[in-house]
Structure formats: C-alpha cells, structure tokens
C-alpha cells in the first residue's frame, strides 16, 4: 500500500489511484527442499516474501518503481510463471456503507457485502493469485488465460486450499 507516500490533502477513503505497487519476489527451490513439513516450508517462503517486501518498502522511490519498470520494458513480464497480489483489507480502502447526502445517521443507500474482480488476460500467460479481506474474511482468486491446462489450475487451487487448511 502506497498511502504513506501520498501528499495531503487527499481523501484516503475515496482515492484509489496509485495505491499498489508490484514487488518481484523470487523463491529459490532450496526454500522448500530444506523443509519437509508444509508449515515450515510456508514459514520459510513467507519469511522470504517479508524480507523482499520490507526491502522494497524501505526504498523512498517505491511509488515510481512499477511505473519505471513498465516504461523500460513495455509489454514484458517477468520470467516467472506465477505472481501473487495482496489487494489488502477492503474495509480500510473504501467505505462499505454509502448514505444519502453523506448523512451517516440515516439508512444507507447501499452497502457493500462482497467484492469480486473480473479480468481477461489475453497477452499475459502468467498465473496470478489475488488475495484480499472483507469484513474479516479472506478471499482468493486465481486468474490466467486459456493457455493453462484446466486440471493443472484446479490442482493448483486445491493445493493452496490444502496449505491454508493445514495452517488453520
């Protein structure tokens, strides 16, 4: 989340443009080979993500990194087969209730109960996994184009669910 880089005045609950950045994370196979236990493998992978992410967050030029990378190599993607995004806590990003004339003491005009994303990735064959939370529930969405084998994608999703259940 790039909110800390925004210069006031701005409305943090309504300004969504430029709120995310891409952070490339490479996981060496040694991370999984060193541990046979699923939890230990996940903990090692999460530590790797945390260290890489922390290094990017410490960079004062973080808001420009994704834009500059896209400009230097337009239309190119990393040589990885998958990417993961953390959209974040939706409740902290946008209001979940909208009131007539901004009057919160009245019945809301509408309320957000669920959030989904629909995308079509034609040129990019990278498998992408999106995570977000809303009202204390974690959501997971996988996205790719038609070049992937349907059974492989199903097994990939089932593996993510198995790991999550093993942690819980």
Beta strands, then each sheet from edge to edge (+ up, - down):
strand 1: 82-89
strand 2: 97-99
strand 3: 108-111
strand 4: 127-134
strand 5: 137-143
sheet 1: 1+ 4+ 5-
sheet 2: 2+ 3-
end
